[in-house]
């Protein structure tokens, strides 16, 4: 009798487990769909995916598109190209400009700048401030070092080019607005060809 009761209990346990398993199997497709909806790609991921399939510019194309002047400041003699990045200084190293082609393997740079702009955390101390601001229709992120009056503005141009603009605080003190005013966004128009 004891064995019969154990067998019946075991059978009831299996049936109850089986019905729970059936319930889980029936609900699983809905849960998977909910997870997929919640894991929709961010804007940065969408741009990065597109850029991963784009061929990066050649060194010659980067040199050709690099500005020769920022308003009254002429480009200094030495322009460096390292991989998909071109860097130069203007006005005897007063202002620096770096442009990285975020196509191909560098696509995560585009995702990083887009997604970090969307991240709403205010960062400010007595000596440092991160400023997120739309300038000339472009979302910019600026690191502003208050005590040295150094600014570094970063943005994604044409959904492809990661641009960094900064002043050399030892040669020229510029707050973020002054640095942006010293820069003319139109100098980057040759990059729109790509």
Rosetta constraint file for C-alpha pairs under 8 A:
AtomPair CA 1 CA 5 HARMONIC 6.29 0.50
AtomPair CA 2 CA 6 HARMONIC 6.22 0.50
AtomPair CA 3 CA 7 HARMONIC 6.02 0.50
AtomPair CA 4 CA 8 HARMONIC 6.14 0.50
AtomPair CA 5 CA 9 HARMONIC 6.06 0.50
AtomPair CA 6 CA 10 HARMONIC 5.99 0.50
AtomPair CA 7 CA 11 HARMONIC 6.03 0.50
AtomPair CA 8 CA 12 HARMONIC 6.08 0.50
AtomPair CA 9 CA 13 HARMONIC 6.04 0.50
AtomPair CA 10 CA 14 HARMONIC 6.16 0.50
AtomPair CA 11 CA 15 HARMONIC 6.15 0.50
AtomPair CA 12 CA 16 HARMONIC 6.05 0.50
AtomPair CA 13 CA 17 HARMONIC 6.02 0.50
AtomPair CA 14 CA 18 HARMONIC 5.84 0.50
AtomPair CA 15 CA 19 HARMONIC 6.13 0.50
AtomPair CA 16 CA 20 HARMONIC 6.22 0.50
AtomPair CA 17 CA 21 HARMONIC 6.00 0.50
AtomPair CA 18 CA 22 HARMONIC 6.09 0.50
AtomPair CA 19 CA 23 HARMONIC 6.12 0.50
AtomPair CA 20 CA 24 HARMONIC 6.21 0.50
AtomPair CA 21 CA 25 HARMONIC 6.12 0.50
AtomPair CA 22 CA 26 HARMONIC 6.07 0.50
AtomPair CA 23 CA 27 HARMONIC 6.21 0.50
AtomPair CA 24 CA 28 HARMONIC 5.88 0.50
AtomPair CA 25 CA 29 HARMONIC 7.70 0.50
AtomPair CA 27 CA 31 HARMONIC 6.42 0.50
AtomPair CA 28 CA 32 HARMONIC 6.12 0.50
AtomPair CA 29 CA 33 HARMONIC 6.21 0.50
AtomPair CA 30 CA 34 HARMONIC 6.27 0.50
AtomPair CA 31 CA 35 HARMONIC 6.23 0.50
AtomPair CA 32 CA 36 HARMONIC 6.19 0.50
AtomPair CA 33 CA 37 HARMONIC 6.21 0.50
AtomPair CA 34 CA 38 HARMONIC 6.24 0.50
AtomPair CA 35 CA 39 HARMONIC 6.11 0.50
AtomPair CA 36 CA 40 HARMONIC 6.58 0.50
AtomPair CA 41 CA 45 HARMONIC 5.74 0.50
AtomPair CA 41 CA 46 HARMONIC 6.29 0.50
AtomPair CA 42 CA 46 HARMONIC 6.35 0.50
AtomPair CA 42 CA 115 HARMONIC 7.38 0.50
AtomPair CA 43 CA 47 HARMONIC 6.35 0.50
AtomPair CA 43 CA 111 HARMONIC 7.62 0.50
AtomPair CA 43 CA 114 HARMONIC 7.08 0.50
AtomPair CA 43 CA 115 HARMONIC 7.24 0.50
AtomPair CA 44 CA 48 HARMONIC 6.04 0.50
AtomPair CA 44 CA 110 HARMONIC 6.40 0.50
AtomPair CA 44 CA 111 HARMONIC 3.82 0.50
AtomPair CA 44 CA 112 HARMONIC 6.86 0.50
AtomPair CA 44 CA 113 HARMONIC 7.64 0.50
AtomPair CA 44 CA 114 HARMONIC 5.08 0.50
AtomPair CA 44 CA 115 HARMONIC 5.46 0.50
AtomPair CA 45 CA 49 HARMONIC 6.01 0.50
AtomPair CA 45 CA 111 HARMONIC 5.48 0.50
AtomPair CA 46 CA 50 HARMONIC 6.42 0.50
AtomPair CA 47 CA 51 HARMONIC 6.16 0.50
AtomPair CA 47 CA 107 HARMONIC 7.93 0.50
AtomPair CA 47 CA 110 HARMONIC 6.86 0.50
AtomPair CA 47 CA 111 HARMONIC 6.69 0.50
AtomPair CA 47 CA 159 HARMONIC 7.02 0.50
AtomPair CA 48 CA 52 HARMONIC 6.01 0.50
AtomPair CA 48 CA 107 HARMONIC 4.75 0.50
AtomPair CA 48 CA 108 HARMONIC 5.87 0.50
AtomPair CA 48 CA 109 HARMONIC 7.90 0.50
AtomPair CA 48 CA 110 HARMONIC 5.92 0.50
AtomPair CA 48 CA 111 HARMONIC 5.49 0.50
AtomPair CA 49 CA 53 HARMONIC 6.99 0.50
AtomPair CA 49 CA 107 HARMONIC 7.29 0.50
AtomPair CA 50 CA 54 HARMONIC 6.86 0.50
AtomPair CA 51 CA 102 HARMONIC 6.83 0.50
AtomPair CA 51 CA 103 HARMONIC 4.65 0.50
AtomPair CA 51 CA 104 HARMONIC 5.89 0.50
AtomPair CA 51 CA 107 HARMONIC 5.50 0.50
AtomPair CA 51 CA 160 HARMONIC 7.16 0.50
AtomPair CA 52 CA 103 HARMONIC 5.84 0.50
AtomPair CA 52 CA 104 HARMONIC 4.31 0.50
AtomPair CA 52 CA 105 HARMONIC 6.26 0.50
AtomPair CA 52 CA 106 HARMONIC 7.66 0.50
AtomPair CA 52 CA 107 HARMONIC 5.53 0.50
AtomPair CA 53 CA 103 HARMONIC 7.46 0.50
AtomPair CA 53 CA 104 HARMONIC 6.09 0.50
AtomPair CA 54 CA 103 HARMONIC 5.36 0.50
AtomPair CA 54 CA 104 HARMONIC 5.56 0.50
AtomPair CA 55 CA 103 HARMONIC 6.13 0.50
AtomPair CA 55 CA 104 HARMONIC 5.81 0.50
AtomPair CA 56 CA 84 HARMONIC 7.08 0.50
AtomPair CA 56 CA 101 HARMONIC 6.40 0.50
AtomPair CA 56 CA 102 HARMONIC 7.52 0.50
AtomPair CA 56 CA 103 HARMONIC 5.01 0.50
AtomPair CA 56 CA 104 HARMONIC 5.87 0.50
AtomPair CA 57 CA 61 HARMONIC 5.89 0.50
AtomPair CA 57 CA 62 HARMONIC 6.37 0.50
AtomPair CA 57 CA 84 HARMONIC 7.16 0.50
AtomPair CA 57 CA 101 HARMONIC 6.93 0.50
AtomPair CA 58 CA 62 HARMONIC 6.33 0.50
AtomPair CA 58 CA 84 HARMONIC 7.72 0.50
AtomPair CA 59 CA 63 HARMONIC 6.23 0.50
AtomPair CA 59 CA 81 HARMONIC 6.75 0.50
AtomPair CA 59 CA 83 HARMONIC 7.64 0.50
AtomPair CA 59 CA 84 HARMONIC 7.31 0.50
AtomPair CA 60 CA 64 HARMONIC 6.10 0.50
AtomPair CA 61 CA 65 HARMONIC 6.19 0.50
AtomPair CA 62 CA 66 HARMONIC 6.12 0.50
AtomPair CA 62 CA 84 HARMONIC 7.99 0.50
AtomPair CA 62 CA 86 HARMONIC 6.72 0.50
AtomPair CA 63 CA 81 HARMONIC 7.82 0.50
AtomPair CA 63 CA 86 HARMONIC 7.32 0.50
AtomPair CA 65 CA 188 HARMONIC 7.39 0.50
AtomPair CA 65 CA 190 HARMONIC 5.34 0.50
AtomPair CA 65 CA 191 HARMONIC 5.96 0.50
AtomPair CA 66 CA 86 HARMONIC 7.66 0.50
AtomPair CA 66 CA 188 HARMONIC 7.46 0.50
AtomPair CA 67 CA 75 HARMONIC 7.49 0.50
AtomPair CA 67 CA 187 HARMONIC 5.68 0.50
AtomPair CA 67 CA 188 HARMONIC 6.90 0.50
AtomPair CA 68 CA 74 HARMONIC 6.21 0.50
AtomPair CA 68 CA 75 HARMONIC 5.17 0.50
AtomPair CA 69 CA 73 HARMONIC 5.59 0.50
AtomPair CA 69 CA 74 HARMONIC 4.39 0.50
AtomPair CA 69 CA 75 HARMONIC 5.36 0.50
AtomPair CA 69 CA 90 HARMONIC 7.13 0.50
AtomPair CA 69 CA 187 HARMONIC 7.79 0.50
AtomPair CA 70 CA 74 HARMONIC 6.44 0.50
AtomPair CA 70 CA 75 HARMONIC 7.54 0.50
AtomPair CA 70 CA 90 HARMONIC 7.05 0.50
AtomPair CA 70 CA 182 HARMONIC 6.98 0.50
AtomPair CA 70 CA 183 HARMONIC 5.67 0.50
AtomPair CA 70 CA 184 HARMONIC 6.28 0.50
AtomPair CA 70 CA 187 HARMONIC 7.31 0.50
AtomPair CA 71 CA 182 HARMONIC 6.58 0.50
AtomPair CA 71 CA 183 HARMONIC 6.61 0.50
AtomPair CA 71 CA 184 HARMONIC 6.48 0.50
AtomPair CA 73 CA 90 HARMONIC 5.52 0.50
AtomPair CA 73 CA 91 HARMONIC 4.58 0.50
AtomPair CA 74 CA 90 HARMONIC 5.41 0.50
AtomPair CA 74 CA 91 HARMONIC 5.50 0.50
AtomPair CA 75 CA 88 HARMONIC 6.95 0.50
AtomPair CA 75 CA 89 HARMONIC 5.86 0.50
AtomPair CA 75 CA 90 HARMONIC 4.27 0.50
AtomPair CA 75 CA 91 HARMONIC 6.45 0.50
AtomPair CA 75 CA 92 HARMONIC 8.00 0.50
AtomPair CA 76 CA 88 HARMONIC 6.91 0.50
AtomPair CA 76 CA 89 HARMONIC 5.45 0.50
AtomPair CA 76 CA 90 HARMONIC 5.28 0.50
AtomPair CA 76 CA 91 HARMONIC 6.57 0.50
AtomPair CA 76 CA 92 HARMONIC 6.08 0.50
AtomPair CA 76 CA 93 HARMONIC 7.14 0.50
AtomPair CA 78 CA 88 HARMONIC 6.64 0.50
AtomPair CA 78 CA 89 HARMONIC 7.75 0.50
AtomPair CA 79 CA 86 HARMONIC 7.07 0.50
AtomPair CA 79 CA 87 HARMONIC 5.78 0.50
AtomPair CA 79 CA 88 HARMONIC 4.71 0.50
AtomPair CA 79 CA 89 HARMONIC 7.55 0.50
AtomPair CA 80 CA 86 HARMONIC 5.61 0.50
AtomPair CA 80 CA 87 HARMONIC 5.25 0.50
AtomPair CA 80 CA 88 HARMONIC 6.51 0.50
AtomPair CA 81 CA 85 HARMONIC 5.61 0.50
AtomPair CA 81 CA 86 HARMONIC 4.35 0.50
AtomPair CA 81 CA 87 HARMONIC 6.48 0.50
AtomPair CA 82 CA 86 HARMONIC 6.43 0.50
AtomPair CA 84 CA 100 HARMONIC 5.64 0.50
AtomPair CA 84 CA 101 HARMONIC 5.42 0.50
AtomPair CA 84 CA 102 HARMONIC 7.75 0.50
AtomPair CA 85 CA 98 HARMONIC 6.94 0.50
AtomPair CA 85 CA 99 HARMONIC 5.62 0.50
AtomPair CA 85 CA 100 HARMONIC 4.21 0.50
AtomPair CA 85 CA 101 HARMONIC 6.40 0.50
AtomPair CA 86 CA 98 HARMONIC 5.73 0.50
AtomPair CA 86 CA 99 HARMONIC 5.39 0.50
AtomPair CA 86 CA 100 HARMONIC 6.48 0.50
AtomPair CA 87 CA 96 HARMONIC 7.38 0.50
AtomPair CA 87 CA 97 HARMONIC 5.76 0.50
AtomPair CA 87 CA 98 HARMONIC 4.35 0.50
AtomPair CA 87 CA 99 HARMONIC 6.52 0.50
AtomPair CA 88 CA 96 HARMONIC 5.85 0.50
AtomPair CA 88 CA 97 HARMONIC 5.53 0.50
AtomPair CA 88 CA 98 HARMONIC 6.59 0.50
AtomPair CA 89 CA 93 HARMONIC 4.94 0.50
AtomPair CA 89 CA 94 HARMONIC 6.99 0.50
AtomPair CA 89 CA 95 HARMONIC 5.64 0.50
AtomPair CA 89 CA 96 HARMONIC 4.34 0.50
AtomPair CA 89 CA 97 HARMONIC 6.20 0.50
AtomPair CA 90 CA 94 HARMONIC 5.99 0.50
AtomPair CA 90 CA 95 HARMONIC 5.23 0.50
AtomPair CA 90 CA 96 HARMONIC 6.27 0.50
AtomPair CA 90 CA 97 HARMONIC 7.97 0.50
AtomPair CA 91 CA 95 HARMONIC 6.81 0.50
AtomPair CA 93 CA 168 HARMONIC 6.81 0.50
AtomPair CA 93 CA 171 HARMONIC 7.48 0.50
AtomPair CA 94 CA 167 HARMONIC 5.78 0.50
AtomPair CA 94 CA 168 HARMONIC 5.19 0.50
AtomPair CA 94 CA 169 HARMONIC 7.85 0.50
AtomPair CA 94 CA 171 HARMONIC 5.49 0.50
AtomPair CA 94 CA 172 HARMONIC 5.85 0.50
AtomPair CA 95 CA 165 HARMONIC 7.23 0.50
AtomPair CA 95 CA 166 HARMONIC 5.68 0.50
AtomPair CA 95 CA 167 HARMONIC 4.38 0.50
AtomPair CA 95 CA 168 HARMONIC 5.96 0.50
AtomPair CA 96 CA 164 HARMONIC 7.96 0.50
AtomPair CA 96 CA 165 HARMONIC 5.78 0.50
AtomPair CA 96 CA 166 HARMONIC 5.27 0.50
AtomPair CA 96 CA 167 HARMONIC 6.18 0.50
AtomPair CA 96 CA 168 HARMONIC 7.44 0.50
AtomPair CA 97 CA 163 HARMONIC 7.28 0.50
AtomPair CA 97 CA 164 HARMONIC 5.78 0.50
AtomPair CA 97 CA 165 HARMONIC 4.73 0.50
AtomPair CA 97 CA 166 HARMONIC 6.70 0.50
AtomPair CA 98 CA 163 HARMONIC 5.70 0.50
AtomPair CA 98 CA 164 HARMONIC 5.09 0.50
AtomPair CA 98 CA 165 HARMONIC 6.59 0.50
AtomPair CA 99 CA 161 HARMONIC 6.29 0.50
AtomPair CA 99 CA 162 HARMONIC 5.70 0.50
AtomPair CA 99 CA 163 HARMONIC 4.62 0.50
AtomPair CA 99 CA 164 HARMONIC 6.57 0.50
AtomPair CA 100 CA 161 HARMONIC 5.58 0.50
AtomPair CA 100 CA 162 HARMONIC 5.05 0.50
AtomPair CA 100 CA 163 HARMONIC 6.49 0.50
AtomPair CA 101 CA 106 HARMONIC 7.16 0.50
AtomPair CA 101 CA 160 HARMONIC 6.33 0.50
AtomPair CA 101 CA 161 HARMONIC 4.86 0.50
AtomPair CA 101 CA 162 HARMONIC 6.53 0.50
AtomPair CA 102 CA 106 HARMONIC 4.56 0.50
AtomPair CA 102 CA 107 HARMONIC 4.74 0.50
AtomPair CA 102 CA 108 HARMONIC 7.36 0.50
AtomPair CA 102 CA 109 HARMONIC 6.07 0.50
AtomPair CA 102 CA 110 HARMONIC 6.13 0.50
AtomPair CA 102 CA 160 HARMONIC 5.41 0.50
AtomPair CA 102 CA 161 HARMONIC 5.63 0.50
AtomPair CA 102 CA 162 HARMONIC 6.44 0.50
AtomPair CA 103 CA 107 HARMONIC 5.29 0.50
AtomPair CA 103 CA 160 HARMONIC 6.59 0.50
AtomPair CA 106 CA 110 HARMONIC 7.84 0.50
AtomPair CA 107 CA 111 HARMONIC 6.89 0.50
AtomPair CA 108 CA 112 HARMONIC 6.02 0.50
AtomPair CA 109 CA 113 HARMONIC 6.31 0.50
AtomPair CA 109 CA 162 HARMONIC 6.94 0.50
AtomPair CA 110 CA 114 HARMONIC 6.19 0.50
AtomPair CA 110 CA 156 HARMONIC 6.67 0.50
AtomPair CA 110 CA 159 HARMONIC 7.24 0.50
AtomPair CA 110 CA 160 HARMONIC 6.70 0.50
AtomPair CA 110 CA 161 HARMONIC 7.70 0.50
AtomPair CA 110 CA 162 HARMONIC 6.73 0.50
AtomPair CA 111 CA 115 HARMONIC 5.86 0.50
AtomPair CA 112 CA 116 HARMONIC 5.79 0.50
AtomPair CA 113 CA 117 HARMONIC 6.16 0.50
AtomPair CA 113 CA 154 HARMONIC 7.97 0.50
AtomPair CA 113 CA 155 HARMONIC 6.83 0.50
AtomPair CA 113 CA 156 HARMONIC 6.86 0.50
AtomPair CA 113 CA 162 HARMONIC 7.98 0.50
AtomPair CA 114 CA 118 HARMONIC 6.61 0.50
AtomPair CA 114 CA 156 HARMONIC 7.56 0.50
AtomPair CA 115 CA 119 HARMONIC 6.41 0.50
AtomPair CA 117 CA 132 HARMONIC 6.80 0.50
AtomPair CA 117 CA 139 HARMONIC 7.28 0.50
AtomPair CA 117 CA 140 HARMONIC 7.64 0.50
AtomPair CA 117 CA 141 HARMONIC 6.85 0.50
AtomPair CA 122 CA 130 HARMONIC 7.10 0.50
AtomPair CA 123 CA 129 HARMONIC 5.86 0.50
AtomPair CA 123 CA 130 HARMONIC 5.47 0.50
AtomPair CA 124 CA 128 HARMONIC 5.64 0.50
AtomPair CA 124 CA 129 HARMONIC 4.27 0.50
AtomPair CA 124 CA 130 HARMONIC 6.37 0.50
AtomPair CA 125 CA 129 HARMONIC 6.29 0.50
AtomPair CA 126 CA 146 HARMONIC 7.88 0.50
AtomPair CA 127 CA 145 HARMONIC 5.94 0.50
AtomPair CA 127 CA 146 HARMONIC 5.04 0.50
AtomPair CA 127 CA 147 HARMONIC 5.71 0.50
AtomPair CA 128 CA 143 HARMONIC 7.31 0.50
AtomPair CA 128 CA 144 HARMONIC 5.72 0.50
AtomPair CA 128 CA 145 HARMONIC 4.69 0.50
AtomPair CA 128 CA 146 HARMONIC 5.69 0.50
AtomPair CA 128 CA 147 HARMONIC 7.96 0.50
AtomPair CA 129 CA 142 HARMONIC 8.00 0.50
AtomPair CA 129 CA 143 HARMONIC 6.03 0.50
AtomPair CA 129 CA 144 HARMONIC 5.19 0.50
AtomPair CA 129 CA 145 HARMONIC 6.67 0.50
AtomPair CA 129 CA 146 HARMONIC 7.50 0.50
AtomPair CA 130 CA 141 HARMONIC 6.91 0.50
AtomPair CA 130 CA 142 HARMONIC 5.52 0.50
AtomPair CA 130 CA 143 HARMONIC 4.78 0.50
AtomPair CA 130 CA 144 HARMONIC 6.21 0.50
AtomPair CA 131 CA 140 HARMONIC 7.98 0.50
AtomPair CA 131 CA 141 HARMONIC 5.70 0.50
AtomPair CA 131 CA 142 HARMONIC 4.95 0.50
AtomPair CA 131 CA 143 HARMONIC 6.57 0.50
AtomPair CA 131 CA 144 HARMONIC 7.43 0.50
AtomPair CA 132 CA 139 HARMONIC 7.19 0.50
AtomPair CA 132 CA 140 HARMONIC 5.75 0.50
AtomPair CA 132 CA 141 HARMONIC 4.63 0.50
AtomPair CA 132 CA 142 HARMONIC 6.40 0.50
AtomPair CA 133 CA 139 HARMONIC 5.90 0.50
AtomPair CA 133 CA 140 HARMONIC 5.36 0.50
AtomPair CA 133 CA 141 HARMONIC 6.58 0.50
AtomPair CA 134 CA 138 HARMONIC 5.15 0.50
AtomPair CA 134 CA 139 HARMONIC 4.38 0.50
AtomPair CA 134 CA 140 HARMONIC 5.83 0.50
AtomPair CA 135 CA 139 HARMONIC 6.45 0.50
AtomPair CA 135 CA 140 HARMONIC 6.71 0.50
AtomPair CA 138 CA 155 HARMONIC 7.23 0.50
AtomPair CA 138 CA 156 HARMONIC 7.81 0.50
AtomPair CA 138 CA 157 HARMONIC 7.65 0.50
AtomPair CA 139 CA 155 HARMONIC 6.32 0.50
AtomPair CA 139 CA 156 HARMONIC 7.68 0.50
AtomPair CA 140 CA 153 HARMONIC 6.46 0.50
AtomPair CA 140 CA 154 HARMONIC 5.68 0.50
AtomPair CA 140 CA 155 HARMONIC 4.82 0.50
AtomPair CA 140 CA 156 HARMONIC 7.88 0.50
AtomPair CA 141 CA 153 HARMONIC 5.73 0.50
AtomPair CA 141 CA 154 HARMONIC 5.26 0.50
AtomPair CA 141 CA 155 HARMONIC 6.44 0.50
AtomPair CA 142 CA 151 HARMONIC 6.67 0.50
AtomPair CA 142 CA 152 HARMONIC 5.41 0.50
AtomPair CA 142 CA 153 HARMONIC 4.31 0.50
AtomPair CA 142 CA 154 HARMONIC 6.21 0.50
AtomPair CA 142 CA 176 HARMONIC 6.99 0.50
AtomPair CA 143 CA 151 HARMONIC 5.78 0.50
AtomPair CA 143 CA 152 HARMONIC 5.20 0.50
AtomPair CA 143 CA 153 HARMONIC 6.60 0.50
AtomPair CA 144 CA 149 HARMONIC 7.11 0.50
AtomPair CA 144 CA 150 HARMONIC 5.94 0.50
AtomPair CA 144 CA 151 HARMONIC 4.62 0.50
AtomPair CA 144 CA 152 HARMONIC 6.58 0.50
AtomPair CA 144 CA 175 HARMONIC 7.14 0.50
AtomPair CA 144 CA 176 HARMONIC 6.79 0.50
AtomPair CA 145 CA 149 HARMONIC 5.56 0.50
AtomPair CA 145 CA 150 HARMONIC 5.14 0.50
AtomPair CA 145 CA 151 HARMONIC 6.34 0.50
AtomPair CA 146 CA 150 HARMONIC 6.95 0.50
AtomPair CA 148 CA 169 HARMONIC 6.35 0.50
AtomPair CA 148 CA 173 HARMONIC 7.58 0.50
AtomPair CA 149 CA 169 HARMONIC 6.26 0.50
AtomPair CA 149 CA 173 HARMONIC 5.32 0.50
AtomPair CA 149 CA 174 HARMONIC 5.85 0.50
AtomPair CA 149 CA 175 HARMONIC 5.83 0.50
AtomPair CA 150 CA 166 HARMONIC 7.40 0.50
AtomPair CA 150 CA 167 HARMONIC 6.07 0.50
AtomPair CA 150 CA 168 HARMONIC 6.85 0.50
AtomPair CA 150 CA 169 HARMONIC 5.19 0.50
AtomPair CA 150 CA 173 HARMONIC 6.39 0.50
AtomPair CA 150 CA 174 HARMONIC 6.18 0.50
AtomPair CA 150 CA 175 HARMONIC 6.56 0.50
AtomPair CA 151 CA 166 HARMONIC 5.58 0.50
AtomPair CA 151 CA 167 HARMONIC 6.08 0.50
AtomPair CA 151 CA 174 HARMONIC 6.59 0.50
AtomPair CA 151 CA 175 HARMONIC 5.89 0.50
AtomPair CA 151 CA 176 HARMONIC 5.44 0.50
AtomPair CA 151 CA 179 HARMONIC 7.09 0.50
AtomPair CA 152 CA 164 HARMONIC 6.76 0.50
AtomPair CA 152 CA 165 HARMONIC 5.65 0.50
AtomPair CA 152 CA 166 HARMONIC 4.29 0.50
AtomPair CA 152 CA 167 HARMONIC 6.98 0.50
AtomPair CA 152 CA 176 HARMONIC 7.48 0.50
AtomPair CA 153 CA 164 HARMONIC 5.66 0.50
AtomPair CA 153 CA 165 HARMONIC 5.13 0.50
AtomPair CA 153 CA 166 HARMONIC 6.27 0.50
AtomPair CA 153 CA 176 HARMONIC 7.32 0.50
AtomPair CA 153 CA 180 HARMONIC 7.99 0.50
AtomPair CA 154 CA 162 HARMONIC 7.21 0.50
AtomPair CA 154 CA 163 HARMONIC 5.58 0.50
AtomPair CA 154 CA 164 HARMONIC 4.52 0.50
AtomPair CA 154 CA 165 HARMONIC 6.49 0.50
AtomPair CA 155 CA 162 HARMONIC 5.94 0.50
AtomPair CA 155 CA 163 HARMONIC 5.42 0.50
AtomPair CA 155 CA 164 HARMONIC 6.80 0.50
AtomPair CA 156 CA 160 HARMONIC 6.36 0.50
AtomPair CA 156 CA 161 HARMONIC 5.42 0.50
AtomPair CA 156 CA 162 HARMONIC 4.64 0.50
AtomPair CA 156 CA 163 HARMONIC 6.08 0.50
AtomPair CA 157 CA 161 HARMONIC 4.94 0.50
AtomPair CA 157 CA 162 HARMONIC 6.37 0.50
AtomPair CA 157 CA 163 HARMONIC 6.83 0.50
AtomPair CA 158 CA 191 HARMONIC 7.84 0.50
AtomPair CA 158 CA 192 HARMONIC 6.58 0.50
AtomPair CA 166 CA 179 HARMONIC 7.31 0.50
AtomPair CA 167 CA 172 HARMONIC 6.64 0.50
AtomPair CA 167 CA 173 HARMONIC 7.20 0.50
AtomPair CA 167 CA 174 HARMONIC 6.63 0.50
AtomPair CA 167 CA 179 HARMONIC 6.99 0.50
AtomPair CA 168 CA 172 HARMONIC 5.99 0.50
AtomPair CA 168 CA 173 HARMONIC 7.40 0.50
AtomPair CA 169 CA 173 HARMONIC 5.00 0.50
AtomPair CA 169 CA 174 HARMONIC 7.37 0.50
AtomPair CA 174 CA 178 HARMONIC 5.34 0.50
AtomPair CA 174 CA 179 HARMONIC 5.44 0.50
AtomPair CA 175 CA 179 HARMONIC 6.14 0.50
AtomPair CA 176 CA 180 HARMONIC 6.17 0.50
AtomPair CA 177 CA 181 HARMONIC 6.13 0.50
AtomPair CA 178 CA 182 HARMONIC 6.21 0.50
AtomPair CA 179 CA 183 HARMONIC 6.51 0.50
AtomPair CA 180 CA 184 HARMONIC 7.62 0.50
AtomPair CA 185 CA 189 HARMONIC 7.63 0.50
AtomPair CA 188 CA 192 HARMONIC 7.58 0.50
AtomPair CA 189 CA 193 HARMONIC 7.80 0.50
